[in-house]
Amino acid sequence: MGHPVVGSDGDVIELIGTHVDVTEQHAAKETLQKAFDEIKKSEDRLRLVIDTIPTLVWRAGPEGNPDFLNQPALDYTGLPLDQARG
């Protein structure tokens, strides 16, 4: 990143610039993305297992409102997930 310093006559007097090494930031970002990808795979596998067991599975928060239902529970109630959560 840089820019020229221009004198009153319009001539460039000097160039001022700086740089930042982003190698570590880039590596950290890639590592974080890989971790998120692994979490997503794990969630997908867990969802598949929970959706294939032949029983209704649901979880409710402290207020008593369901915040998770497996597919058989949704099929049984006939509600879409957003309505079942409400």
N, CA, C and O atoms as CSV, one atom per row, in Angstrom:
chain,resi,resn,atom,element,x,y,z
A,1,MET,N,N,0.851,-1.147,0.000
A,1,MET,CA,C,0.000,0.000,0.000
A,1,MET,C,C,0.907,1.222,0.000
A,1,MET,O,O,1.869,1.271,0.767
A,2,GLY,N,N,0.632,2.174,-0.812
A,2,GLY,CA,C,1.474,3.345,-0.860
A,2,GLY,C,C,0.830,4.487,-1.602
A,2,GLY,O,O,-0.221,4.343,-2.227
A,3,HIS,N,N,1.475,5.608,-1.518
A,3,HIS,CA,C,0.998,6.777,-2.244
A,3,HIS,C,C,2.147,7.762,-2.439
A,3,HIS,O,O,3.104,7.784,-1.665
A,4,PRO,N,N,2.032,8.571,-3.482
A,4,PRO,CA,C,3.080,9.567,-3.729
A,4,PRO,C,C,2.827,10.824,-2.898
A,4,PRO,O,O,1.684,11.180,-2.611
A,5,VAL,N,N,3.911,11.481,-2.523
A,5,VAL,CA,C,3.819,12.803,-1.912
A,5,VAL,C,C,4.160,13.795,-3.011
A,5,VAL,O,O,5.243,13.751,-3.595
A,6,VAL,N,N,3.219,14.690,-3.284
A,6,VAL,CA,C,3.354,15.633,-4.389
A,6,VAL,C,C,3.638,17.022,-3.824
A,6,VAL,O,O,2.983,17.469,-2.883
A,7,GLY,N,N,4.630,17.697,-4.416
A,7,GLY,CA,C,4.971,19.053,-4.004
A,7,GLY,C,C,4.013,20.073,-4.575
A,7,GLY,O,O,3.107,19.731,-5.336
A,8,SER,N,N,4.215,21.339,-4.206
A,8,SER,CA,C,3.332,22.410,-4.656
A,8,SER,C,C,3.386,22.617,-6.161
A,8,SER,O,O,2.447,23.149,-6.754
A,9,ASP,N,N,4.479,22.198,-6.776
A,9,ASP,CA,C,4.599,22.338,-8.232
A,9,ASP,C,C,4.022,21.140,-8.981
A,9,ASP,O,O,4.050,21.104,-10.211
A,10,GLY,N,N,3.498,20.158,-8.243
A,10,GLY,CA,C,2.886,18.985,-8.870
A,10,GLY,C,C,3.833,17.836,-9.104
A,10,GLY,O,O,3.413,16.774,-9.563
A,11,ASP,N,N,5.094,18.022,-8.802
A,11,ASP,CA,C,6.064,16.943,-8.968
A,11,ASP,C,C,6.023,16.005,-7.763
A,11,ASP,O,O,5.757,16.426,-6.638
A,12,VAL,N,N,6.290,14.736,-8.022
A,12,VAL,CA,C,6.360,13.747,-6.948
A,12,VAL,C,C,7.661,13.959,-6.186
A,12,VAL,O,O,8.750,13.904,-6.757
A,13,ILE,N,N,7.527,14.200,-4.893
A,13,ILE,CA,C,8.692,14.422,-4.046
A,13,ILE,C,C,9.225,13.093,-3.521
A,13,ILE,O,O,10.431,12.845,-3.513
A,14,GLU,N,N,8.306,12.255,-3.089
A,14,GLU,CA,C,8.695,10.954,-2.572
A,14,GLU,C,C,7.511,10.000,-2.640
A,14,GLU,O,O,6.369,10.415,-2.842
A,15,LEU,N,N,7.797,8.745,-2.472
A,15,LEU,CA,C,6.776,7.712,-2.397
A,15,LEU,C,C,6.794,7.152,-0.987
A,15,LEU,O,O,7.849,6.800,-0.459
A,16,ILE,N,N,5.640,7.073,-0.393
A,16,ILE,CA,C,5.531,6.514,0.955
A,16,ILE,C,C,4.715,5.233,0.843
A,16,ILE,O,O,3.669,5.203,0.195
A,17,GLY,N,N,5.202,4.185,1.479
A,17,GLY,CA,C,4.493,2.917,1.397
A,17,GLY,C,C,4.752,2.054,2.603
A,17,GLY,O,O,5.662,2.299,3.395
A,18,THR,N,N,3.950,1.065,2.717
A,18,THR,CA,C,4.090,0.097,3.799
A,18,THR,C,C,3.602,-1.256,3.295
A,18,THR,O,O,2.941,-1.346,2.261
A,19,HIS,N,N,3.926,-2.270,4.017
A,19,HIS,CA,C,3.415,-3.594,3.675
A,19,HIS,C,C,3.143,-4.359,4.962
A,19,HIS,O,O,3.724,-4.075,6.009
A,20,VAL,N,N,2.268,-5.312,4.863
A,20,VAL,CA,C,1.910,-6.153,5.996
A,20,VAL,C,C,1.973,-7.597,5.516
A,20,VAL,O,O,1.369,-7.956,4.505
A,21,ASP,N,N,2.700,-8.406,6.242
A,21,ASP,CA,C,2.778,-9.827,5.911
A,21,ASP,C,C,1.523,-10.513,6.447
A,21,ASP,O,O,1.305,-10.570,7.657
A,22,VAL,N,N,0.709,-11.029,5.541
A,22,VAL,CA,C,-0.548,-11.668,5.936
A,22,VAL,C,C,-0.470,-13.190,5.854
A,22,VAL,O,O,-1.496,-13.870,5.853
A,23,THR,N,N,0.741,-13.716,5.787
A,23,THR,CA,C,0.909,-15.162,5.663
A,23,THR,C,C,0.263,-15.894,6.837
A,23,THR,O,O,-0.461,-16.870,6.640
A,24,GLU,N,N,0.524,-15.424,8.056
A,24,GLU,CA,C,-0.044,-16.092,9.236
A,24,GLU,C,C,-1.565,-15.957,9.265
A,24,GLU,O,O,-2.263,-16.908,9.618
A,25,GLN,N,N,-2.083,-14.787,8.899
A,25,GLN,CA,C,-3.529,-14.600,8.859
A,25,GLN,C,C,-4.165,-15.543,7.847
A,25,GLN,O,O,-5.208,-16.139,8.118
A,26,HIS,N,N,-3.548,-15.677,6.696
A,26,HIS,CA,C,-4.076,-16.554,5.655
A,26,HIS,C,C,-4.070,-18.009,6.128
A,26,HIS,O,O,-5.049,-18.729,5.934
A,27,ALA,N,N,-2.976,-18.438,6.744
A,27,ALA,CA,C,-2.882,-19.810,7.250
A,27,ALA,C,C,-3.921,-20.050,8.338
A,27,ALA,O,O,-4.548,-21.109,8.371
A,28,ALA,N,N,-4.110,-19.080,9.228
A,28,ALA,CA,C,-5.103,-19.224,10.298
A,28,ALA,C,C,-6.512,-19.302,9.716
A,28,ALA,O,O,-7.345,-20.075,10.189
A,29,LYS,N,N,-6.770,-18.502,8.693
A,29,LYS,CA,C,-8.086,-18.526,8.053
A,29,LYS,C,C,-8.353,-19.883,7.413
A,29,LYS,O,O,-9.457,-20.417,7.530
A,30,GLU,N,N,-7.355,-20.445,6.740
A,30,GLU,CA,C,-7.514,-21.771,6.134
A,30,GLU,C,C,-7.748,-22.840,7.199
A,30,GLU,O,O,-8.594,-23.717,7.023
A,31,THR,N,N,-7.006,-22.771,8.299
A,31,THR,CA,C,-7.173,-23.732,9.388
A,31,THR,C,C,-8.570,-23.629,9.986
A,31,THR,O,O,-9.213,-24.645,10.250
A,32,LEU,N,N,-9.038,-22.411,10.199
A,32,LEU,CA,C,-10.376,-22.200,10.737
A,32,LEU,C,C,-11.444,-22.722,9.792
A,32,LEU,O,O,-12.421,-23.328,10.232
A,33,GLN,N,N,-11.267,-22.491,8.492
A,33,GLN,CA,C,-12.239,-22.982,7.520
A,33,GLN,C,C,-12.285,-24.508,7.513
A,33,GLN,O,O,-13.362,-25.097,7.415
A,34,LYS,N,N,-11.126,-25.145,7.617
A,34,LYS,CA,C,-11.091,-26.605,7.681
A,34,LYS,C,C,-11.817,-27.110,8.919
A,34,LYS,O,O,-12.536,-28.107,8.856
A,35,ALA,N,N,-11.632,-26.423,10.050
A,35,ALA,CA,C,-12.319,-26.812,11.285
A,35,ALA,C,C,-13.832,-26.672,11.118
A,35,ALA,O,O,-14.586,-27.554,11.528
A,36,PHE,N,N,-14.280,-25.557,10.513
A,36,PHE,CA,C,-15.710,-25.381,10.269
A,36,PHE,C,C,-16.249,-26.461,9.340
A,36,PHE,O,O,-17.357,-26.956,9.548
A,37,ASP,N,N,-15.486,-26.828,8.326
A,37,ASP,CA,C,-15.906,-27.888,7.406
A,37,ASP,C,C,-16.057,-29.219,8.131
A,37,ASP,O,O,-17.002,-29.964,7.872
A,38,GLU,N,N,-15.130,-29.522,9.038
A,38,GLU,CA,C,-15.210,-30.770,9.808
A,38,GLU,C,C,-16.418,-30.759,10.734
A,38,GLU,O,O,-17.098,-31.774,10.883
A,39,ILE,N,N,-16.685,-29.620,11.352
A,39,ILE,CA,C,-17.861,-29.509,12.222
A,39,ILE,C,C,-19.127,-29.730,11.406
A,39,ILE,O,O,-20.039,-30.429,11.847
A,40,LYS,N,N,-19.186,-29.142,10.231
A,40,LYS,CA,C,-20.366,-29.310,9.367
A,40,LYS,C,C,-20.551,-30.774,8.980
A,40,LYS,O,O,-21.672,-31.284,8.994
A,41,LYS,N,N,-19.454,-31.451,8.635
A,41,LYS,CA,C,-19.546,-32.880,8.301
A,41,LYS,C,C,-20.055,-33.676,9.491
A,41,LYS,O,O,-20.899,-34.559,9.344
A,42,SER,N,N,-19.538,-33.359,10.667
A,42,SER,CA,C,-19.957,-34.056,11.877
A,42,SER,C,C,-21.439,-33.817,12.158
A,42,SER,O,O,-22.164,-34.748,12.508
A,43,GLU,N,N,-21.888,-32.572,12.006
A,43,GLU,CA,C,-23.302,-32.264,12.203
A,43,GLU,C,C,-24.173,-33.007,11.196
A,43,GLU,O,O,-25.237,-33.516,11.549
A,44,ASP,N,N,-23.722,-33.070,9.944
A,44,ASP,CA,C,-24.486,-33.776,8.909
A,44,ASP,C,C,-24.605,-35.263,9.232
A,44,ASP,O,O,-25.672,-35.855,9.071
A,45,ARG,N,N,-23.496,-35.869,9.691
A,45,ARG,CA,C,-23.540,-37.295,10.057
A,45,ARG,C,C,-24.474,-37.520,11.239
A,45,ARG,O,O,-25.253,-38.473,11.244
A,46,LEU,N,N,-24.399,-36.646,12.238
A,46,LEU,CA,C,-25.279,-36.785,13.398
A,46,LEU,C,C,-26.729,-36.613,12.993
A,46,LEU,O,O,-27.589,-37.367,13.448
A,47,ARG,N,N,-27.016,-35.640,12.152
A,47,ARG,CA,C,-28.380,-35.425,11.676
A,47,ARG,C,C,-28.893,-36.656,10.935
A,47,ARG,O,O,-30.047,-37.045,11.115
A,48,LEU,N,N,-28.057,-37.272,10.109
A,48,LEU,CA,C,-28.451,-38.476,9.383
A,48,LEU,C,C,-28.808,-39.600,10.354
A,48,LEU,O,O,-29.818,-40.281,10.174
A,49,VAL,N,N,-27.989,-39.794,11.372
A,49,VAL,CA,C,-28.264,-40.842,12.364
A,49,VAL,C,C,-29.566,-40.550,13.096
A,49,VAL,O,O,-30.413,-41.431,13.241
A,50,ILE,N,N,-29.724,-39.318,13.555
A,50,ILE,CA,C,-30.927,-38.968,14.315
A,50,ILE,C,C,-32.174,-39.060,13.451
A,50,ILE,O,O,-33.233,-39.449,13.941
A,51,ASP,N,N,-32.069,-38.710,12.175
A,51,ASP,CA,C,-33.231,-38.770,11.293
A,51,ASP,C,C,-33.589,-40.194,10.874
A,51,ASP,O,O,-34.710,-40.438,10.428
A,52,THR,N,N,-32.659,-41.133,11.009
A,52,THR,CA,C,-32.957,-42.498,10.563
A,52,THR,C,C,-33.377,-43.426,11.699
A,52,THR,O,O,-33.842,-44.535,11.439
A,53,ILE,N,N,-33.224,-43.001,12.948
A,53,ILE,CA,C,-33.704,-43.877,14.025
A,53,ILE,C,C,-35.231,-43.853,14.027
A,53,ILE,O,O,-35.839,-42.804,13.814
A,54,PRO,N,N,-35.847,-45.005,14.266
A,54,PRO,CA,C,-37.299,-45.095,14.125
A,54,PRO,C,C,-38.059,-44.636,15.377
A,54,PRO,O,O,-38.869,-45.384,15.924
A,55,THR,N,N,-37.797,-43.428,15.816
A,55,THR,CA,C,-38.533,-42.861,16.954
A,55,THR,C,C,-38.533,-41.347,16.831
A,55,THR,O,O,-37.759,-40.772,16.067
A,56,LEU,N,N,-39.410,-40.714,17.592
A,56,LEU,CA,C,-39.492,-39.264,17.570
A,56,LEU,C,C,-38.455,-38.701,18.530
A,56,LEU,O,O,-38.396,-39.097,19.694
A,57,VAL,N,N,-37.640,-37.775,18.037
A,57,VAL,CA,C,-36.620,-37.142,18.861
A,57,VAL,C,C,-36.831,-35.639,18.799
A,57,VAL,O,O,-36.937,-35.049,17.724
A,58,TRP,N,N,-36.889,-35.035,19.977
A,58,TRP,CA,C,-37.004,-33.586,20.023
A,58,TRP,C,C,-36.337,-33.074,21.285
A,58,TRP,O,O,-36.093,-33.818,22.235
A,59,ARG,N,N,-36.047,-31.778,21.266
A,59,ARG,CA,C,-35.421,-31.143,22.419
A,59,ARG,C,C,-36.103,-29.794,22.602
A,59,ARG,O,O,-36.425,-29.107,21.633
A,60,ALA,N,N,-36.317,-29.430,23.860
A,60,ALA,CA,C,-36.934,-28.141,24.161
A,60,ALA,C,C,-35.991,-27.320,25.033
A,60,ALA,O,O,-35.220,-27.862,25.825
A,61,GLY,N,N,-36.070,-26.019,24.872
A,61,GLY,CA,C,-35.283,-25.113,25.689
A,61,GLY,C,C,-35.933,-24.912,27.046
A,61,GLY,O,O,-36.974,-25.508,27.323
A,62,PRO,N,N,-35.346,-24.091,27.893
A,62,PRO,CA,C,-35.882,-23.851,29.240
A,62,PRO,C,C,-37.310,-23.308,29.242
A,62,PRO,O,O,-38.055,-23.523,30.198
A,63,GLU,N,N,-37.692,-22.603,28.174
A,63,GLU,CA,C,-39.043,-22.062,28.097
A,63,GLU,C,C,-40.077,-23.120,27.718
A,63,GLU,O,O,-41.281,-22.873,27.784
A,64,GLY,N,N,-39.601,-24.290,27.323
A,64,GLY,CA,C,-40.494,-25.361,26.911
A,64,GLY,C,C,-40.767,-25.409,25.431
A,64,GLY,O,O,-41.491,-26.288,24.964
A,65,ASN,N,N,-40.200,-24.478,24.676
A,65,ASN,CA,C,-40.403,-24.477,23.222
A,65,ASN,C,C,-39.401,-25.411,22.554
A,65,ASN,O,O,-38.206,-25.359,22.847
A,66,PRO,N,N,-39.889,-26.265,21.655
A,66,PRO,CA,C,-38.957,-27.154,20.951
A,66,PRO,C,C,-37.972,-26.354,20.106
A,66,PRO,O,O,-38.352,-25.414,19.408
A,67,ASP,N,N,-36.703,-26.742,20.182
A,67,ASP,CA,C,-35.711,-26.096,19.320
A,67,ASP,C,C,-35.034,-27.101,18.402
A,67,ASP,O,O,-34.183,-26.736,17.592
A,68,PHE,N,N,-35.412,-28.366,18.531
A,68,PHE,CA,C,-34.888,-29.402,17.634
A,68,PHE,C,C,-35.926,-30.501,17.517
A,68,PHE,O,O,-36.499,-30.931,18.519
A,69,LEU,N,N,-36.169,-30.954,16.303
A,69,LEU,CA,C,-37.011,-32.117,16.043
A,69,LEU,C,C,-36.367,-32.904,14.915
A,69,LEU,O,O,-35.904,-32.327,13.930
A,70,ASN,N,N,-36.340,-34.238,15.062
A,70,ASN,CA,C,-35.817,-35.023,13.954
A,70,ASN,C,C,-36.897,-35.166,12.882
A,70,ASN,O,O,-38.054,-34.807,13.102
A,71,GLN,N,N,-36.510,-35.688,11.730
A,71,GLN,CA,C,-37.442,-35.770,10.602
A,71,GLN,C,C,-38.675,-36.612,10.917
A,71,GLN,O,O,-39.778,-36.207,10.549
A,72,PRO,N,N,-38.545,-37.779,11.588
A,72,PRO,CA,C,-39.765,-38.511,11.931
A,72,PRO,C,C,-40.723,-37.703,12.814
A,72,PRO,O,O,-41.939,-37.837,12.676
A,73,ALA,N,N,-40.198,-36.869,13.715
A,73,ALA,CA,C,-41.063,-36.030,14.552
A,73,ALA,C,C,-41.772,-34.986,13.697
A,73,ALA,O,O,-42.954,-34.712,13.900
A,74,LEU,N,N,-41.053,-34.407,12.747
A,74,LEU,CA,C,-41.681,-33.442,11.843
A,74,LEU,C,C,-42.738,-34.110,10.976
A,74,LEU,O,O,-43.812,-33.552,10.752
A,75,ASP,N,N,-42.426,-35.316,10.487
A,75,ASP,CA,C,-43.393,-36.053,9.677
A,75,ASP,C,C,-44.648,-36.382,10.492
A,75,ASP,O,O,-45.764,-36.294,9.979
A,76,TYR,N,N,-44.465,-36.756,11.744
A,76,TYR,CA,C,-45.587,-37.114,12.609
A,76,TYR,C,C,-46.491,-35.916,12.871
A,76,TYR,O,O,-47.715,-36.029,12.815
A,77,THR,N,N,-45.880,-34.766,13.157
A,77,THR,CA,C,-46.687,-33.579,13.449
A,77,THR,C,C,-47.240,-32.939,12.182
A,77,THR,O,O,-48.260,-32.253,12.226
A,78,GLY,N,N,-46.570,-33.161,11.051
A,78,GLY,CA,C,-46.995,-32.548,9.805
A,78,GLY,C,C,-46.635,-31.079,9.704
A,78,GLY,O,O,-47.107,-30.372,8.813
A,79,LEU,N,N,-45.799,-30.625,10.620
A,79,LEU,CA,C,-45.409,-29.220,10.633
A,79,LEU,C,C,-44.027,-29.031,10.033
A,79,LEU,O,O,-43.167,-29.899,10.176
A,80,PRO,N,N,-43.803,-27.904,9.361
A,80,PRO,CA,C,-42.429,-27.578,8.950
A,80,PRO,C,C,-41.615,-27.180,10.190
A,80,PRO,O,O,-42.183,-26.805,11.217
A,81,LEU,N,N,-40.314,-27.261,10.090
A,81,LEU,CA,C,-39.448,-27.015,11.226
A,81,LEU,C,C,-39.672,-25.659,11.872
A,81,LEU,O,O,-39.697,-25.557,13.099
A,82,ASP,N,N,-39.835,-24.611,11.067
A,82,ASP,CA,C,-40.019,-23.262,11.653
A,82,ASP,C,C,-41.305,-23.163,12.467
A,82,ASP,O,O,-41.322,-22.485,13.495
A,83,GLN,N,N,-42.373,-23.817,12.040
A,83,GLN,CA,C,-43.623,-23.806,12.813
A,83,GLN,C,C,-43.522,-24.701,14.040
A,83,GLN,O,O,-44.059,-24.371,15.098
A,84,ALA,N,N,-42.840,-25.826,13.903
A,84,ALA,CA,C,-42.703,-26.744,15.035
A,84,ALA,C,C,-41.881,-26.089,16.155
A,84,ALA,O,O,-42.120,-26.343,17.335
A,85,ARG,N,N,-40.931,-25.262,15.785
A,85,ARG,CA,C,-40.126,-24.564,16.800
A,85,ARG,C,C,-40.936,-23.512,17.541
A,85,ARG,O,O,-40.642,-23.201,18.696
A,86,GLY,N,N,-41.953,-22.962,16.886
A,86,GLY,CA,C,-42.746,-21.895,17.507
A,86,GLY,C,C,-43.767,-22.462,18.432
A,86,GLY,O,O,-44.528,-21.714,19.045
